[in-house]
């Protein structure tokens, strides 16, 4: 739909609402309000206007005798766009009553799916999934041919499965949904729902520690939907952003989340992004906003409270962290979801450790691991063993730390993940090998080792000496962090020994103070975005549409500026010269170093040349099938920063 079509549609529907209301035809006016709200929500991305029209639809028919229109108005919004589960439950119950009273199967399917999602969010997982199953049975059994109803209902079903970590249920229903023609590549609900299904699958692969497969599924889903329906991708970029945060590719994650964090689905990864950047104030503010919006939700609240605990600890606010941990325990108690029980235990352990009570922290993690014994969640188990190993090493119990470190390494050795630098360092201190993926039988390891002004590159019995260069230092940093993207500016900072705490000041050495101002502007914009999100939600809560619209307008302008900062809307900012200079210099240096290595060690050098990606973001991305993998000897890590 073009901009002109949208303008015409909005004008036509607005005129129809006025005419129908004036004629006293409230039921028809309510349905038209619902349609207009959907235009604003799905096509214009204007949550403020959409919610206003959905609210008006409900109000127009609330005084009418019982009728179907009351049910359709109640569920006009997408179920996953209603933040508070208690609100969605009330609306779904009303709609289900009207659907069964008047024999409307379409409305019954939507009411069951939305009600099921809401009950899952509220912690009544068994009841919620039973309702969702009933909705899918009706949809797949030919109870309706309304693509809009089916699409919204299946979206609620997928969201419920994601929240309940019930990926097996998605696999059970997906073949029937495809056979029924509900999933597929046809533009519209088919393609959109297929991308949602792929996003759930990608999330499962992330949980299982199969990150390369997850990346392939999510990037393909994103690209496919953009090809079929440009500009409509929603679930794949958000799921991909979560993966990018895990991989340490934070700038990419922020670009994927820009403009989407007004929806709850994107709010949690946004909070995690702030946490990964150690921006504890923004992480806290984002998590608290999410908690205000979801009311009595128990499932999504667990992850948000987990972020809040870590943010408060990062801010040095021990009492607030403890309060958040207690609330997390209360919300997850009795849910029967092993992943959320584990999250509560991990945060409880963090608070205990911060208070110096290592014994209590260890007990919490050990009990949680016992609860995960039957779960197929190797990455979660590995992370908990690593947390235990860190605690025990800090307490001076090297023997016990070694046991947990080996357990973690055994699990990580079977996974395709990026091991965090602090965890890799811990395993190194404990003398544990094998945390990386096992190399194929035909593979050999090529090495780089620095010795003062010279580097030694070797493979098998062949050794060559190369004079030190920035390009070799950049390569060494990339090889030391396989699968992790590094911004060109970050590579420059690492190689030139810039202190992280002073990064904004020291980057001026690159010849342009603009980057300092640009970094400060981006930080200020991020903070203002969080403040404006709160203003919009507060205004909507008191039905002050004018104030909400004003805040939304400022918010849209800020998001546009942030998009430009990431090159999403064109490079028209002065400070881009700094990043561009770094990109050119780093790329030139890396290419020169790769050429030298390829001349000295042709086969290993050729493999490295294929696997090193240059540009604004650089990375060494080895593949399990590579005949040769590269490694940096530990001695380099001491000298490379000298």
N, C-alpha and C positions, 0 to 999 in steps of 0.2 A: 504494500500500500504506500503510495507516494505522499509527500507532504501536502500536496494539493488535495488528494483524496481524503486525508485525515482532517484537514481544515473543513472540507465540505461535509464530512460525516459528523463532526462535532457540531457544526452549525445546524445541520438537518435534525439531529437528535435533540439538540437544545430547543429548537423551535417546536418539535413534536411534544416535548415535555410540557412546555408552556401551554400549548393548545389543549392537550389532554387534561392537564390540571385545571385549566379554566373551565373545561366542560364537565368537571367532576368525575372524570374517568380515572380514578386513582389507581386501579389495578394495572391498566395499560400504561399509565404514566410511570408506575413503579418499575415495570419491566423495561421500559425505555431508559430509565435512570440506570438500571443494572447494565444495559448494553453500553451506555455512555461511560460508565465507570470502567468497564472492561477495555474500552478504547484508550482511556487515559492510563490504565494499569499496564496493559499488554503492548500497546503500540507507541504510546508517548512516554512511558516510564515515569509518569507523574503520580506518585503515591498519594500526595496530598489531595489532588483533585479527585482521584479515583475513590478514595475513602469517603469523601464528601458526598459523591453521587450514590455510593453503596448505602451510606447512612440514610440519605433521603429516600431511597427505594424502600427501605425497611419502615421508615416513618409514614410513608404514604399509605401503607396497607395495614398498619398496626391496629387501626380502629375499624377495619372491615370485619365482617363475619368470617369464620374460618374458610380459607381458600388456598388454592395451590400457589397463587402469587406470593403469599406470605412465606412459603417454603423456599421458593426460588429467590426471593429478595434476601432472605436470611443467608443463603449460601451463594450469593452472587460473586463474592470474592473467591480467589483460589484458597483452598484450605491451608496451604503452606504459607500464605500471606497474612493469615490471622495469627498474631503473635501469642495471645493469651489463650491457653487451651480451655479455660473455663468458659470463655466467650464462645469459642467454637463449639464446645459441647452443647451449650444452650441452644445455639442456632441449629445445630445438626439434629437435636432432639425435636425441635419444632418442625423442621423440614421433614423428618422421618414420619412424624405424626400426620402431616398433611399428605405426604406421598401415599401412605397406606390407607388413609381415610378416603382419598379420591382415586386410588389405583393408578398412580403415576410411577412407572418403573424407572424412568430416567431420573426423577428426583430422588427416588429411593436409593439408587446406586450412589449418587453424589452424597446423600446424607450418611449412608453407611461408610463410605470411604473417608469423608471428612470427620465424622464422629470417631471412626477407628483411629485416625491420626491423632485426634485430640486426646483420646484415652491413653494412647501410647505416651504422648508428651506428659500427661498427668501421672504417669507411673502405673497405670492399669494396662500393662502390656498384653497379657493374655486376652483380655476382653477386646482391646483395640485391634489386635491382629485377627481375632475371630470375625469382627465386623468388616475388616478390610478384605478378608478372604471371601466373605459373603458378597461383597461388592464386586470382586473380580469374577466370582462365579456367575453373577447376573450379567456382567459385561461380556464375558466370553461365551455365555450361553445364548446370546442373541436376544437378550432382554431389551436391548436398545440399539439403535443405529445412529444416535445423535453423537457425532464426532466430538462436539464440544463437551458434552457431559462425560463421555468416556475419557477424553483427554485429561480433564481436571481431576477425575476420580482416580485414574491410574497414577497421576502425579502425586496425589495424596498417599496412595499405596506405596509407591517407591520411597517417598519421604519417611513414612512410618518404618519401612524395612531398614532404611539407613540409620534412623535414630535408635532402633532396637538392635542394631548390629545383626539383623536377621537376613543375611545375604543368601542363605540357602532358599528362603521363600521366594526371592526374586528369580532364582534359577528354576524353581518349580513352575512358576506362573508364566515366565517369559515365552516358552514355546507356544502355549495356548494363546497368548496375546499376539504373537506373530501370525499364527495360523488364522486368527480372527481378523487380521489386517489392522490391528491396533498399533503395532510396532512396524516400522518400515522406513523407506526413504522418500515417500511421497511428501511434498511440501505441506506444512500444516501440522496438525496434532501427531500424525505418524512420525515424522522426522523429529519433532520436538521430544516426544516421549522416548524414542529410540536413543536420543542423546542423553536423556535422564537415566535410562537403563544402563547405558554405557558408563555413565558417571558413577553409578552405584557399584558397577563391576570394578571400575578403576579404584574406587575407595577400598573395596575388598582387597585388591591386590596390594594396595599400600599397607593395609593392616597385616597382610601376610608377609611383608618384606620383599615383595617382588616389584621393585620400583621401576625397573626398565619396562616391564610389561604394562604397568600402570600408566607410565608416561606415553607409551605407544597407543594404548586404548583411549586415553583422554585427549591427546593431541589429534588423533584421527577423528574422534567424535566432534571435537571443536571445529576442525577443518571441514568435515562433511556437512555439518549443520550450516556453517557460514556459506558454503558453496550452494546449498539448497535454499536456505532462507537467510540471506545476508543480514547481519545485525541482530539476529534473534537468539544467538547462543547464550545460555544462562547457566545451566548446571555444569557443563564441562569446564568452562573457565574457572569457576569457583572451586571445583574439585582439583583442578590442575594447580590452582594457587596454593591449596593445602599441601600438595606434593612439593611444590617449589620451596615452600617454607621448610619442609623437612630436609630438602636437598641443600638448603642454605642459599638459594637463589632469590634473595629477598626483593630485589628491585623488580624482577619479573613478576613476583607474587603481587606486589603493590599495583603494578600496571594492570594485572588481571582483575584485581578487586576494585579498581577505581570506578566510582559511580554505582557500585552494586551494594555497598555496605549499609544502605538504608533498608535492606531486607535481612531478616534474621539469618537466613542461610549463609550469607556472606559475613555476618557480624562476628561469628566465632573465629574464622580464619583471620579476619582483620585484627582481632584482639591478640591472636597468637603471633601475627606479624609484628605488632608493636612489642610484644614480649621478646621475640627473637632479636629485635634491634636494641633490647635493653631500655626501651622507652617506657619505663614502668608507669609513669603518670598516665600516658595515653592508653596503655593496656588496661589499667585500672578503670579509667573513665569508660572505655568501650565495654568492658565486662559488666560494669555496674548498669550501663544503659540497657544492655541485653537483659539483665536480671529484672529491671523495672518493667520491661515490655512483656516478659513471658509470665508474669504473675506466679501462679502455683505450679508451673511446669517443673517436673522433676528430672527429666532426661537431659534436655538441653542445658538445664541449669548446672548439671554436674560439671560439664566442660568449662562453662563460664566461671564457675566458682573455682575450678582448678587454676584458671588463668589469674583470677583475683588473688588467690593465695600466693602465687609466685610473684605477682606484681607488688603486693604489700610487703613481702619479704625483701624484694629488690629495693623498695623504698625505705627499708629499715623499720617498718611499722609492724612489730611482732604481734601486738595484741589484735590488730585488725586482721592479720593473717590467720591467727588462731580462731577468731570469730568466723571467718570465711570457711575454715576447715571444719569447724563444728557444724555449720550450716550445710556443707557438702555431705558430711556423714548423715545428717538428718534427712536430706532429700534422697539419698541413694539407698538408705536402709530399707530392706525388704523388697527391693525391685527385682532381685534375682538376675541382674545383668552383670556378668563377671567383669566386663571392661570398666563399668562405672564403679564397682566395688574396688577394683585395682586403682582407679584414679583417686578415689577417696583415701585409700591407704597410702599412696605415694605422697599426696599432699600432707596427710597427717604426719608422715615420716619427715617431710621437709621441715614442718613446724617444730617437731620434737628435736630434730638435729640442730636447728637454729637456736634452740633453747639449751643446747648442750646435753640433751637426754638421748644419747646414742642408743642405749639399750631399748628404749621404747620405740625409737625409729626402726631399729632392726627387727623387732618383734612384729611391727605393723607390716613391714615388707615381706617377712617370712610367711606370715599368715595369709597375705594376699597371694603369694606365689602358690601356696597350698590350694587356694581356691581356684587357681587357674590350671591346675594339674590336667584336667580333662579338656581344656580349651585349646583349639588349634590357633594360637596367637603367638608365634615364636618371637616376633619383634617386640611385643609388649613384655614377654618374659625376659628377653635379653636385656631390655632397658631396666627392668627391676633388679636383675642380677648386677648390672653395672652400678645402679644406685647403691645397692648393698656393698659392693666392692669399694666404692668411694668412701662410704661411711666407715667401713672396717679399716681401711688404710689410714684414714684420718685418726682413728682411735688407736692406731699402732698394732692392730691385729692382722699382720701380714698373711699369716697362714689361712685364716678365714677369708680374707680378701682374695687370696689366690684361688680358693675354691670357687667363689662366685665369679671371679674373672674368667676362669676356665669354662664355667658353665655358660657365661655370656658369649665367649669366643666360639664355643661349639655351636651355639645357635646362630651367631652372626656369620659363621663360615658357610652356612647353607643359604644365606640370604643375599639379596641383591640390593644393598642399601649403602648409604654414605654414613660411615661411622664418625660421630662428632669428634672434633680434635681433642677435647678434654678426655673423652673415653679412650681414644686411641693412645693418648699419652699415658693414661692409667695402665692399660694393658702392657704398654712398653715398659713401664716401671716395674710391673710384676713379672716381666720376662715371658709374656704370653704371646705366642704367634698364632696366626690362623684366623684372625678376625675378618680378613678379607675373603672374598669369594675364592674358592679353589680354582687354580689354573688348570687348563686342560692338559692331558698327558703329553701332547706334542709341543707344549709351550716352554719357552725359556724366558729368563728374566734378564733384561738389560738394565744396567745401573749407571747412575750419575753420582759422583762424589767430589766434593770440593776440597781442595787443599791449598789454602792461601790464594795465590793469584792464578791457580790452575785448576782445571776440572779433569777428572778421569772418567771416561765413558767406557763401559765394557759390556761384552756379551760373550758368554762361553769363555774361550781361551784368548779372545781378542781384547786388547786394551789400547786406548788412544788417549793422548793428553791434549786438552784444548785450553787456550788462554781464557781467563775469566772475562765475562761480558754480561751486560744487563740482560741480554736475551737468554743466556743460560740460566741466570738467576730466576727470571720469569718462568722459564720451563720447569726448573726445579720446584718452584712453588706450586705450579699446576699439577705436576706429577705427584707431589706430596699429598694432594687433595683430589684424588680421582673422582670424577663425576660432579665436582663442585664448581659452579661458575664463579669467576672472579671479575669484578668490574676493573677496567683498565686502570682507573685511578687507585683502586685498592692494591693492585699489583705494584704500581709505582710507589705507593706508601710503604708496602712491605719491603721492597728491595732497597729503598732509600732510608729505611729505618725510622719512618715517621711514627711517633707515638700515637696510639689510637685515641687517647683522651684529647690530644691536640690536633686531630686530623683536620678540622676545619681551618685552623690557622696555618698549619704547615703546608696545606695544599696550595697556598698562595705562591709557594716556591715554583710552581709550574708556570708562573708568569702572568697570572690574571687573577685579580682579587674577586672577580665576578663569581667564582665558584663558592667563595665564602658566603656572599650575599645570597646565592641561589640555594645553598644548603639551609641557611637560616630561614629563607622564605618558605621552602618546602616544609620545614619543621613547624613554622607558624601556621601554614595552611592546614597541615594535618590536625593540629590542635583546634583550629577554628572549625574544621569540618566536624569534629566530634562535638564541639559546642553547639553547632547549628543543628546537627542531628537531634540533640536533646531538645532544642527549642522547637523544632518541628513536631516531635512527639508530644511534648508538653502542650503545645497549642492544639493539636488534634484531640488530646485527651479532654480538654475543656471546650471542644467544639468551636475554637476561635480560628475559623478558616482563613481569615485575612492575615492574621499574624503568622500562621503556618505557611501560607503562600509567599509572604515576604521573606521568611527565613529560607524557604526552599529556593527562591530566586537567587539569593546570595550564595547558597550552597552550590547550586548548579554552576555559577560563575567560578567558584573556587575549584570545583572538580575539573572544569575546563582548563584552568591554569595548571593544575597538577598534571593533567593529561599532556599538555604541551611540554612540561618539564621532563616527561618520559618519552618525548618524541612521538606521542600518539596523535598529536594534532599539528605537527610541523615543528621544525626547529627554528623558532623565531626569538629565542631568548639569548641574550648576550653570553651568559655563562656557558652555553653549549660549546664555546671555543675551547674551554679548558678540557672538557671530556673528549672533544674531538681531537685535540692535540695529543692527549694521552693515548687515545685509540690508535692514532697514526704511529706514534713513537713505539708503543708496545708491540703493535703488529709488525712493524719494520724490524724491531729487535728480535722478536720471536722467529720470524721468517729467516733472518740471517743465521740464527742459532740452529734452526732445523736444517738449513742447507749444509752447515758445517757438519752436523751429526750424520746426515745422509751421505755425505762424501766420505766420512771416516768409517761409518758402520752402515753400509747400504741397506741391508734387510731390516735391522732394528730401526734405523732412521726413517725408512719408508713407512713402517707401521706407525711410528710416532707422528709423522707428518699427516697421516690419515686421521689420527685420533685427536689431534690438537685443533681446537676451534678458536679462531681469532676474531677480533671485532671489539665492540664496546664491552661485551662480556666474553671472557676467554675461559676455556676449560680443556682438561685432558679427560677424554671419555673413552676408556678402554672397553673392548667388547670381549665377552667370554670366549669367543672363537678365535681371538687374535693368536697368532703363532708366537708372538713375543709381547711381553708386558714390560713396562718400565717402572723402576723403583729408584728412590733416592736414598742413599746411605745415610744413616743417622748422623754421622759426623758433619754432614753438610748443614744440618739444622742449626748447629752451633756457629759455624763459620759464615754461613750465607748472610747472616744479619750483621756481621762485623763491618 
